[in-house]
Amino acid sequence: MELLDQLVSLVGAALILAAYVALQRGWLPRETRAYNALNFFGSALLTYAAVRNWNLGFIILEGAWALLSLPGTIRPTRARR
């Protein structure tokens, strides 16, 4: 199971880093559903990994990140004016 935990952690980190790089390069605006989805799913995977290894600080950090990213993932995209 340790290999699976590591794989989950790597995928989660890759998703969050992909969102960050895309934002910094101007490829993906932060208001988009895709940006928020990358952050949500990445942090959700890292939260899972933190729970499996019982790392409380990481659970709080990634759990909050996931919760803060969720509204932008599920709300309809607003038209730009």
DSSP file (Angstrom, degrees, kcal/mol; ACC not computed):
  #  RESIDUE AA STRUCTURE BP1 BP2  ACC     N-H-->O    O-->H-N    N-H-->O    O-->H-N    TCO  KAPPA ALPHA  PHI   PSI    X-CA   Y-CA   Z-CA
    1    1 A M     >        0   0    0      0, 0.0     4,-2.3     0, 0.0     5,-0.2   0.000 360.0 360.0 360.0 -24.0    0.0    0.0    0.0
    2    2 A E  H  >  +     0   0    0      1,-0.2     4,-2.2     2,-0.2     5,-0.2   0.881 360.0  52.5 -62.3 -38.4    3.0    2.3    0.5
    3    3 A L  H  > S+     0   0    0      2,-0.2     4,-2.3     1,-0.2    -1,-0.2   0.909 109.2  49.7 -63.3 -41.6    3.7    2.5   -3.2
    4    4 A L  H  > S+     0   0    0      2,-0.2     4,-2.7     1,-0.2    -2,-0.2   0.907 109.1  52.3 -63.7 -41.8    0.0    3.4   -3.9
    5    5 A D  H  X S+     0   0    0     -4,-2.3     4,-2.2     1,-0.2    -1,-0.2   0.909 110.3  48.3 -60.2 -42.3    0.3    6.2   -1.2
    6    6 A Q  H  X S+     0   0    0     -4,-2.2     4,-2.5     2,-0.2    -1,-0.2   0.899 111.0  50.3 -64.9 -40.7    3.4    7.6   -2.9
    7    7 A L  H  X S+     0   0    0     -4,-2.3     4,-2.5     2,-0.2     5,-0.2   0.920 110.0  50.1 -63.5 -44.2    1.7    7.5   -6.3
    8    8 A V  H  X S+     0   0    0     -4,-2.7     4,-2.4     1,-0.2    -2,-0.2   0.917 111.7  49.2 -59.5 -44.1   -1.4    9.3   -5.0
    9    9 A S  H  X S+     0   0    0     -4,-2.2     4,-2.6     1,-0.2    -2,-0.2   0.911 110.9  49.3 -62.3 -43.5    0.9   11.9   -3.4
   10   10 A L  H  X S+     0   0    0     -4,-2.5     4,-2.3     2,-0.2    -2,-0.2   0.905 112.1  47.3 -65.0 -42.1    2.9   12.4   -6.7
   11   11 A V  H  X S+     0   0    0     -4,-2.5     4,-2.2     2,-0.2    -2,-0.2   0.926 112.8  49.9 -65.5 -43.9   -0.2   12.8   -8.8
   12   12 A G  H  X S+     0   0    0     -4,-2.4     4,-2.0    -5,-0.2    -2,-0.2   0.925 112.5  46.4 -59.8 -46.0   -1.7   15.3   -6.3
   13   13 A A  H  X S+     0   0    0     -4,-2.6     4,-2.6     1,-0.2     5,-0.2   0.897 110.7  53.4 -63.9 -39.9    1.5   17.4   -6.2
   14   14 A A  H  X S+     0   0    0     -4,-2.3     4,-2.3    -5,-0.2    -1,-0.2   0.889 108.0  50.6 -62.7 -39.4    1.7   17.3  -10.0
   15   15 A L  H  X S+     0   0    0     -4,-2.2     4,-2.1     2,-0.2    -1,-0.2   0.929 112.6  45.2 -65.0 -45.3   -1.9   18.6  -10.3
   16   16 A I  H  X S+     0   0    0     -4,-2.0     4,-2.2     1,-0.2    -2,-0.2   0.915 114.8  48.0 -65.4 -42.4   -1.3   21.5   -7.9
   17   17 A L  H  X S+     0   0    0     -4,-2.6     4,-2.8     2,-0.2     5,-0.2   0.871 108.8  54.4 -66.5 -35.6    2.0   22.4   -9.6
   18   18 A A  H  X S+     0   0    0     -4,-2.3     4,-2.6    -5,-0.2    -1,-0.2   0.913 109.0  48.6 -62.8 -42.1    0.4   22.2  -13.0
   19   19 A A  H  X S+     0   0    0     -4,-2.1     4,-2.1     2,-0.2    -2,-0.2   0.918 112.8  48.2 -62.9 -43.1   -2.2   24.7  -11.9
   20   20 A Y  H  X S+     0   0    0     -4,-2.2     4,-2.7     2,-0.2    -2,-0.2   0.928 113.2  46.1 -64.6 -46.4    0.5   27.0  -10.5
   21   21 A V  H  X S+     0   0    0     -4,-2.8     4,-2.4     1,-0.2     6,-0.3   0.928 112.5  51.0 -62.4 -44.9    2.6   26.8  -13.6
   22   22 A A  H  X>S+     0   0    0     -4,-2.6     5,-2.0    -5,-0.2     6,-1.6   0.881 112.5  47.1 -61.6 -38.2   -0.4   27.4  -15.9
   23   23 A L  H ><5S+     0   0    0     -4,-2.1     3,-0.8     4,-0.2    -2,-0.2   0.941 113.2  47.3 -67.0 -47.7   -1.4   30.4  -13.8
   24   24 A Q  H 3<5S+     0   0    0     -4,-2.7    -2,-0.2     1,-0.2    -1,-0.2   0.835 113.5  48.1 -65.0 -33.4    2.1   31.9  -13.7
   25   25 A R  H 3<5S-     0   0    0     -4,-2.4    -1,-0.2    -5,-0.2    -2,-0.2   0.568 113.0-117.6 -83.0  -9.4    2.6   31.4  -17.5
   26   26 A G  T <<5S+     0   0    0     -3,-0.8    -3,-0.2    -4,-0.6    -4,-0.1   0.652  81.9 120.2  81.5  15.3   -0.8   33.0  -18.2
   27   27 A W  S   <S+     0   0    0     -5,-2.0    -4,-0.2    -6,-0.3    -5,-0.1   0.741  77.9  28.2 -81.3 -24.4   -2.1   29.8  -19.8
   28   28 A L  S    S-     0   0    0     -6,-1.6    -1,-0.3    -9,-0.1    -2,-0.2  -0.926  78.0-137.4-144.5 111.0   -5.0   29.4  -17.3
   29   29 A P    >   -     0   0    0      0, 0.0     3,-1.5     0, 0.0     6,-0.3  -0.354  23.4-122.3 -66.7 150.0   -6.7   32.3  -15.5
   30   30 A R  T 3  S+     0   0    0      1,-0.3     6,-0.1    -7,-0.1    -7,-0.0   0.698 107.2  65.8 -68.0 -17.7   -7.5   31.7  -11.8
   31   31 A E  T 3  S+     0   0    0      4,-0.1    -1,-0.3     5,-0.0    47,-0.2   0.575  81.2 104.7 -79.5  -8.6  -11.2   32.3  -12.4
   32   32 A T  S <> S-     0   0    0     -3,-1.5     4,-1.8     1,-0.1     5,-0.2  -0.369  75.5-129.9 -78.5 152.6  -11.6   29.2  -14.6
   33   33 A R  H  > S+     0   0    0      1,-0.2     4,-2.6     2,-0.2     5,-0.2   0.863 108.4  58.4 -63.7 -36.6  -13.2   25.9  -13.5
   34   34 A A  H  > S+     0   0    0      2,-0.2     4,-2.5     1,-0.2    -1,-0.2   0.916 104.6  49.4 -62.5 -44.1  -10.1   24.0  -14.8
   35   35 A Y  H  > S+     0   0    0     -6,-0.3     4,-2.0     1,-0.2    -1,-0.2   0.939 114.8  44.2 -60.5 -47.6   -7.7   25.9  -12.5
   36   36 A N  H  X S+     0   0    0     -4,-1.8     4,-2.9    36,-0.2    37,-0.2   0.859 111.7  53.7 -67.0 -35.3   -9.9   25.4   -9.5
   37   37 A A  H  X S+     0   0    0     -4,-2.6     4,-2.9     2,-0.2     5,-0.4   0.913 107.0  51.1 -66.1 -42.4  -10.4   21.7  -10.4
   38   38 A L  H  X S+     0   0    0     -4,-2.5     4,-2.1     1,-0.2     5,-0.2   0.932 114.4  44.3 -58.9 -45.3   -6.7   21.1  -10.6
   39   39 A N  H  X S+     0   0    0     -4,-2.0     4,-2.5    -5,-0.2     5,-0.2   0.916 115.2  48.3 -64.8 -43.5   -6.2   22.7   -7.2
   40   40 A F  H  X S+     0   0    0     -4,-2.9     4,-2.5    29,-0.2    -2,-0.2   0.965 116.0  40.4 -63.6 -53.1   -9.2   20.8   -5.7
   41   41 A F  H  X S+     0   0    0     -4,-2.9     4,-2.2     1,-0.2    -1,-0.2   0.881 116.1  51.5 -67.7 -36.5   -8.3   17.3   -7.0
   42   42 A G  H  X S+     0   0    0     -4,-2.1     4,-2.0    -5,-0.4    -1,-0.2   0.943 114.4  42.0 -62.8 -47.2   -4.6   17.8   -6.3
   43   43 A S  H  X S+     0   0    0     -4,-2.5     4,-2.3    -5,-0.2    -2,-0.2   0.838 111.5  55.9 -71.2 -31.8   -5.2   18.9   -2.7
   44   44 A A  H  X S+     0   0    0     -4,-2.5     4,-2.3    -5,-0.2    -1,-0.2   0.918 109.1  47.3 -64.3 -41.9   -7.8   16.2   -2.2
   45   45 A L  H  X S+     0   0    0     -4,-2.2     4,-2.2     1,-0.2    -2,-0.2   0.907 113.0  48.3 -65.3 -40.8   -5.3   13.5   -3.2
   46   46 A L  H  X S+     0   0    0     -4,-2.0     4,-2.2     2,-0.2    -2,-0.2   0.843 109.2  53.6 -69.2 -32.1   -2.7   15.1   -0.9
   47   47 A T  H  X S+     0   0    0     -4,-2.3     4,-2.5    15,-0.2    -2,-0.2   0.929 107.9  50.8 -64.2 -44.6   -5.2   15.2    1.9
   48   48 A Y  H  X S+     0   0    0     -4,-2.3     4,-2.4     1,-0.2    -2,-0.2   0.932 111.1  48.2 -56.4 -47.2   -5.9   11.5    1.4
   49   49 A A  H  X S+     0   0    0     -4,-2.2     4,-1.5     1,-0.2    -1,-0.2   0.884 111.1  50.7 -63.2 -38.3   -2.1   10.8    1.6
   50   50 A A  H  <>S+     0   0    0     -4,-2.2     5,-1.8     2,-0.2     4,-0.4   0.883 110.4  49.2 -67.4 -38.2   -1.7   12.9    4.7
   51   51 A V  H ><5S+     0   0    0     -4,-2.5     3,-0.9     3,-0.2    -2,-0.2   0.913 108.1  54.0 -65.9 -42.5   -4.6   11.0    6.4
   52   52 A R  H 3<5S+     0   0    0     -4,-2.4    -1,-0.2     1,-0.3    -2,-0.2   0.846 119.5  33.7 -60.9 -33.7   -3.1    7.6    5.5
   53   53 A N  T 3<5S-     0   0    0     -4,-1.5    -1,-0.3    -5,-0.2    -2,-0.2   0.327 109.6-124.7-103.7   6.0    0.2    8.7    7.1
   54   54 A W  T < 5 +     0   0    0     -3,-0.9     2,-0.6    -4,-0.4    -3,-0.2   0.944  48.1 160.7  43.8  70.7   -1.4   10.7    9.9
   55   55 A N     >< -     0   0    0     -5,-1.8     4,-2.4     1,-0.2     3,-0.3  -0.875  19.2-169.5-114.9  93.0    0.3   14.0    9.3
   56   56 A L  H  > S+     0   0    0     -2,-0.6     4,-2.4     1,-0.2     5,-0.2   0.856  81.2  50.7 -59.1 -44.0   -2.0   16.5   11.1
   57   57 A G  H  > S+     0   0    0      1,-0.2     4,-2.3     2,-0.2    -1,-0.2   0.908 114.0  45.5 -61.1 -41.2   -0.4   19.7    9.8
   58   58 A F  H  > S+     0   0    0     -3,-0.3     4,-2.7     2,-0.2     5,-0.4   0.850 109.6  55.5 -70.6 -35.3   -0.5   18.5    6.2
   59   59 A I  H  X S+     0   0    0     -4,-2.4     4,-2.3    -9,-0.2     5,-0.2   0.935 111.2  44.6 -61.2 -46.0   -4.1   17.3    6.7
   60   60 A I  H  X S+     0   0    0     -4,-2.4     4,-2.3     2,-0.2     5,-0.2   0.939 115.8  46.7 -64.6 -47.6   -5.2   20.8    7.8
   61   61 A L  H  X S+     0   0    0     -4,-2.3     4,-2.1    -5,-0.2    -2,-0.2   0.956 119.7  37.0 -60.5 -53.4   -3.2   22.5    5.0
   62   62 A E  H  X S+     0   0    0     -4,-2.7     4,-2.5     2,-0.2   -15,-0.2   0.845 115.0  54.8 -73.2 -33.8   -4.4   20.3    2.2
   63   63 A G  H  X S+     0   0    0     -4,-2.3     4,-2.4    -5,-0.4    -1,-0.2   0.922 111.1  45.6 -63.2 -43.2   -7.9   19.9    3.6
   64   64 A A  H  X S+     0   0    0     -4,-2.3     4,-2.6    -5,-0.2    -2,-0.2   0.904 111.4  53.0 -65.1 -40.9   -8.3   23.7    3.7
   65   65 A W  H  X S+     0   0    0     -4,-2.1     4,-1.5    -5,-0.2    -2,-0.2   0.919 110.9  47.1 -60.1 -44.3   -6.8   24.0    0.2
   66   66 A A  H  X S+     0   0    0     -4,-2.5     4,-1.6     1,-0.2    -2,-0.2   0.932 113.0  48.0 -63.7 -46.1   -9.4   21.5   -1.1
   67   67 A L  H  < S+     0   0    0     -4,-2.4    -2,-0.2     1,-0.2    -1,-0.2   0.880 112.2  49.1 -64.3 -37.7  -12.3   23.2    0.6
   68   68 A L  H  < S+     0   0    0     -4,-2.6     4,-0.4     1,-0.2    -1,-0.2   0.782 113.6  47.1 -72.3 -26.3  -11.3   26.6   -0.6
   69   69 A S  H  X S+     0   0    0     -4,-1.5     4,-1.0    -5,-0.2     3,-0.2   0.716  95.0  77.6 -84.6 -22.8  -10.9   25.4   -4.2
   70   70 A L  H >X S+     0   0    0     -4,-1.6     4,-2.0     1,-0.2     3,-1.0   0.898  87.4  53.9 -60.2 -47.2  -14.2   23.5   -4.3
   71   71 A P  H 3> S+     0   0    0      0, 0.0     4,-2.2     0, 0.0    -1,-0.2   0.898 109.0  49.7 -57.7 -39.6  -16.6   26.5   -4.8
   72   72 A G  H 34 S+     0   0    0     -4,-0.4   -36,-0.2    -3,-0.2    -2,-0.2   0.724 110.8  52.1 -69.6 -20.2  -14.7   27.6   -7.9
   73   73 A T  H << S+     0   0    0     -4,-1.0    -1,-0.2    -3,-1.0    -3,-0.1   0.848 118.2  32.8 -82.0 -36.4  -14.8   24.1   -9.3
   74   74 A I  H  < S+     0   0    0     -4,-2.0    -2,-0.2     2,-0.1    -1,-0.1   0.694  96.7  90.7 -99.2 -19.4  -18.6   23.6   -8.9
   75   75 A R  S  < S-     0   0    0     -4,-2.2     3,-0.1    -5,-0.3     2,-0.0  -0.464  87.3 -97.8 -77.3 150.5  -20.0   27.1   -9.5
   76   76 A P        -     0   0    0      0, 0.0     2,-0.3     0, 0.0    -1,-0.1  -0.346  42.9-103.7 -63.0 144.9  -21.0   28.1  -13.0
   77   77 A T        -     0   0    0     -4,-0.1     2,-0.3    -3,-0.1   -45,-0.1  -0.554  35.7-132.1 -71.3 128.7  -18.4   30.1  -14.9
   78   78 A R        -     0   0    0     -2,-0.3     2,-0.2   -47,-0.2    -1,-0.1  -0.614  21.6-111.5 -84.0 141.2  -19.4   33.8  -15.0
   79   79 A A        -     0   0    0     -2,-0.3     2,-0.2     1,-0.1    -1,-0.1  -0.466  33.0-116.8 -69.9 140.4  -19.2   35.6  -18.3
   80   80 A R              0   0    0     -2,-0.2    -1,-0.1     1,-0.1     0, 0.0  -0.534 360.0 360.0 -77.5 145.4  -16.5   38.3  -18.4
   81   81 A R              0   0    0     -2,-0.2    -1,-0.1     0, 0.0    -2,-0.0   0.385 360.0 360.0-107.3 360.0  -17.7   41.8  -19.0
